[in-house]
Amino acid sequence: MKEDPPLPTPVILGIDDLRPLPRATRVARTNGEGIQLLQEHRDRFIDELWLDHDLGGDDSILPVVTLMEEAAFNGRPFRIGTVFVHSANPIGAETVVRSLTRWNYQVRRATP
């Protein structure tokens, strides 16, 4: 009897300065690390991407959002199942949701 091959581990990325994100397979703590993380996964399917708006001090998720918007504008959006925005900043979170939804990313607001 032939065994089924193991299912691939889902790729769950998180960009958050504080939360542990236990489901995430990789976590970035700054927008610079977040951009690098997305670029490392450029040609792979990302099952879930978890985004926090405020990343400590003056750092925010907006450069990551801009990278994703530019990729979509250039006809090569990141392949992401669902983007979850889990920020405690309601205005910042809504900005991220609106921006990414406009470029046809599947975005959901999650409670932090």
C-alpha positions as CSV (number, residue, x, y, z in Angstrom):
1,M,0.0,0.0,0.0
2,K,1.4,3.4,-1.0
3,E,1.5,6.2,1.6
4,D,0.3,9.6,0.7
5,P,3.1,12.2,0.7
6,P,3.0,14.5,3.7
7,L,1.1,17.8,3.2
8,P,3.4,20.8,2.9
9,T,3.7,23.0,5.9
10,P,1.6,26.2,5.4
11,V,3.6,29.4,5.0
12,I,2.3,31.8,7.7
13,L,4.2,35.1,7.9
14,G,3.8,37.7,10.6
15,I,5.0,41.3,10.8
16,D,4.5,42.6,14.4
17,D,6.9,44.3,16.8
18,L,5.5,42.6,20.0
19,R,3.0,39.8,19.6
20,P,4.4,36.2,19.6
21,L,2.1,35.0,16.7
22,P,2.5,31.3,17.6
23,R,0.9,30.1,14.3
24,A,3.5,32.0,12.2
25,T,6.3,30.1,10.6
26,R,8.4,33.3,10.3
27,V,8.0,36.6,12.1
28,A,9.5,40.0,11.3
29,R,9.6,42.8,13.9
30,T,10.3,45.9,11.7
31,N,9.0,47.0,8.3
32,G,12.6,46.5,7.0
33,E,12.6,42.9,8.2
34,G,9.0,42.5,6.8
35,I,10.0,43.7,3.3
36,Q,12.9,41.3,3.4
37,L,10.6,38.4,4.5
38,L,8.2,39.1,1.7
39,Q,11.0,39.3,-0.9
40,E,12.4,36.0,0.4
41,H,8.9,34.5,-0.3
42,R,8.4,36.3,-3.6
43,D,7.9,33.2,-5.7
44,R,6.1,31.1,-3.1
45,F,2.5,31.0,-2.1
46,I,1.9,32.5,1.3
47,D,-1.1,31.0,3.1
48,E,-1.5,33.8,5.6
49,L,0.2,37.1,6.2
50,W,-0.5,38.8,9.6
51,L,0.2,42.5,9.7
52,D,0.3,44.9,12.6
53,H,0.1,48.7,11.7
54,D,2.3,50.1,14.5
55,L,5.7,48.5,14.8
56,G,7.2,50.6,17.6
57,G,8.4,54.2,17.6
58,D,8.0,55.8,14.2
59,D,8.0,52.4,12.4
60,S,4.8,51.3,10.7
61,I,3.6,48.6,8.3
62,L,3.1,51.2,5.5
63,P,6.4,50.5,3.6
64,V,5.3,46.8,3.4
65,V,1.9,47.8,2.2
66,T,3.5,50.0,-0.4
67,L,5.6,47.1,-1.6
68,M,2.5,44.9,-2.0
69,E,0.6,47.7,-3.8
70,E,3.5,48.3,-6.2
71,A,3.7,44.6,-6.9
72,A,0.0,44.5,-7.8
73,F,0.3,47.6,-9.9
74,N,3.1,46.0,-11.9
75,G,0.9,43.0,-12.6
76,R,2.8,40.7,-10.2
77,P,1.0,40.7,-6.8
78,F,2.3,38.6,-4.0
79,R,0.4,35.3,-3.9
80,I,-1.3,35.4,-0.5
81,G,-4.3,33.4,0.6
82,T,-5.4,35.8,3.3
83,V,-3.9,39.0,4.8
84,F,-5.0,39.5,8.4
85,V,-4.7,43.0,9.9
86,H,-4.5,42.7,13.7
87,S,-3.5,46.2,14.8
88,A,-4.8,47.9,17.9
89,N,-4.7,51.1,15.9
90,P,-8.2,51.3,14.3
91,I,-7.4,54.1,11.8
92,G,-4.1,52.5,10.8
93,A,-5.7,49.1,10.4
94,E,-8.5,50.5,8.3
95,T,-5.9,52.2,6.1
96,V,-4.1,48.9,5.5
97,V,-7.4,47.0,4.8
98,R,-8.6,49.6,2.3
99,S,-5.2,49.9,0.6
100,L,-4.7,46.2,0.1
101,T,-8.4,45.4,-0.7
102,R,-8.2,48.0,-3.6
103,W,-5.4,45.8,-5.1
104,N,-7.5,42.6,-4.8
105,Y,-5.7,41.1,-1.9
106,Q,-8.0,39.0,0.3
107,V,-7.9,41.0,3.6
108,R,-9.6,40.5,6.9
109,R,-9.6,42.6,10.0
110,A,-8.6,40.4,13.0
111,T,-8.9,41.4,16.7
112,P,-5.5,41.8,18.3
